[in-house]
Amino acid sequence: MESVATRRKLIDLKPEVFRGLSIKAKKRGLTLKKYIENVLEEDSVSSAASVPESVTSPKIVSLIGIAKGADIDWEEERLDYLLSK
């Protein structure tokens, strides 16, 4: 079995967020920790898949993540602008 390096991060959650995530985790038969790990991994994979292959600069990739995360009308225009630089 191959060991995969992991990183730890302490996060603070509002009580209502904690309760909501706990309920979702329980409905799926998961611990809260495992549920949050799964959600973050899925988000990371879907975000990485939306970056064009020709874009390799970490700064541009992080900006694309910010632009793509916003659910507003000018999202595509912003992305096009960032990619043109």
Order of alpha helices (4+ residues) and beta strands (2+ residues): alpha-alpha-alpha-alpha
